[in-house]
Amino acid sequence: MNVIRTFEDYQHHYQKSIEHPENFWSDVAHGFTWRKKWDKVLEWDFNKPSVKWFIGGKLNITENCLDRHLTNHANRTAIIWEPNNPDEDARHITYQQLFEEVCKTANMLKAQGVKKGDRVCIYLPMIPELAYAVLACARIGAVHSVVFAGFSAKSIADRINDAGCNVVVTSDGAYRGDKTINLKKIIDEAVQHCPSVSKVIVKEYIKSGAPLTPGRDVWWHDEIAKVSADCPAEEMDAEDLLFILYTSGSTGKPKGMVHTCGGYMVYTNYTFRTTFQYQEGQVYWCTADIGWVTGHSYILYGPLSAGATTVMFEGVPSWPNPGRFWQVIDRHKVNIFYTAPTAIRSLQQAPLEFVEKYDLSSLRVLGSVGEPINEEAWHWYDKNIGKGQCAIVDTWWQTETGGFMIAPIARVTPLKPAYATLPLPGVQPAVMNEGGLEVNGNNVEGRLTIKFPWPGMARTIYGDHQRFKDTYFSTFPGKYFTGDGCKRDEDGYYRITGRVDDIIIVSGHNLGTAEIESAVDEHPLVTETAVVGYPHDIKGQAVYAFVICYEKPKDEEKLRGEIRDTVSRIIGPIAKPDKIQFVSGLPKTRSGKIMRRILRKVAEGDVSNLGDTTTLLDPAVVDEIKAGAL
Ligand code: WT7
């Protein structure tokens, strides 16, 4: 593959990638194990939309993540598993061991009836079995749908039903800091509403005494004991489905983003190696959960396909104390560390002794993802964690993009705090104005779109191609619309300014306001709800709910607690509103549309200039809302 060592290399490669994209990506793709090479690099039409990469190519992504490393690096550590409890030992899983575990798990899935093309729901904590299960699906051509182990029974059931999963893989529980969570109980509740599920495989982990439903549930340890460690990889077409991963949408229903085998493999590997400038032998740690795309692309597929050593951390940053991340870096001599601004901001609050206790001199590259990183957090990270010696890569991308899009190349791209900097070679952004025209040149601001396909992009929304088109390819015809706003400064550097749609990003988690609104509405006393985001020091954004009740609440605090519990039950604790204001009406236009612009201002605490309110049906509600603002 093309090597980028200097900024001139970057500019040169970028230029080539724009002038001859197919040659560029074909060069990158030659560095993998294919059963059969592709006949054609790319076919695309953003109006349909239809995108296909490496057409006719045959492969299995696990041969690239596992088999091909066995010849020379069988005993290299693939995964360092760091448990929740710091007093327990970490585990080093070599490529050989990972290969065997994945093959066994794959055979176990087959024995439970999983076939190529079937969808498998994985609901597991951050334990090695999660990695085994994901890769085992890929090995046999089953489509994995990982659901983050913090989602509620209802959210899981919706996702299982949307994808029509026939098998669920879970555990009898999870540790999270000083808490335990009974995942099996949540799955039992979910699966009651999922007629497609015939088998539930349960990993015994916390020994919660979870009962098995006869005929449906089996223990992982019983079934894995019955199978061999020999499992040839299924030959997949480059455009066959690899996985589905759900992300929040502007309307209530989550969107099952579909990623395919060939393009996703090429893209995650390329972006991992390019952005982090990964060197053989380095230890790399991404603190995300595999339940999110960051974990899929940058704990598993990207690093493993590159033969890297990747840390998988079960715990949380704050337990047993806010030094935990720094302890893990010291313990495993981590060279590349990748986390989220929300984690940085919360750890920044703790006394510096929690950082200074540990030797962080192994660090070379620090990464950030999930939301815009504010300058203060950027500088704190640079100074206290990187000791001014590390490259900081602020990576902008999305579940939909599969991998990094706009990000610095470590030690190559000159940095600017709070800027995602420049597009990677192969990525063609375009900034659009509200009139729908591309704005050229620098020092401009607008909506961020991408005008040419890249191999890692999602191909559709599972079961709803029309929604894929409407959401991403209709606002600016012929372009992929990201939903983000951005600035391009005088040097052509990009700064992402945040979502311009009804999605809010809370502690790096993407939440749809519509989904939270309908969850709040489930409370029997609630008539109608409007949810907006507001700036929060640690979470980046937090959730503010304006709620109309059937009658004036007697005990507002108690009702707030009940509403939070309702949201927690329906979506998960991450979506709980931080502030709940009871109102008698919402600012609506004559056509019945809620004017969220006004609510956002109130939630931000900026009521001095609410803009034009003359088109409101009942302008008086605004005064009441202003007066009651929290
Ligand atoms: C949205 C995508 C990509 C993995 C994690 C989130 C925001 C993400 C950055 C960044 C500014 C960022 C955007 C994007 N976002 N990274 N470095 N700077 N904003 O994936 O849940 O699909 O969310 O996260 O708003 O659209 P996701």
Boltz pocket constraint, residues with backbone or C-beta under 6 A from the ligand:
constraints:
  - pocket:
      binder: B
      contacts: [[A, 247], [A, 293], [A, 294], [A, 368], [A, 369], [A, 370], [A, 371], [A, 372], [A, 373], [A, 394], [A, 395], [A, 396], [A, 397], [A, 398], [A, 399], [A, 400], [A, 406], [A, 420], [A, 482], [A, 483], [A, 484], [A, 496], [A, 498], [A, 499], [A, 505], [A, 508], [A, 509], [A, 510]]
      max_distance: 6.0
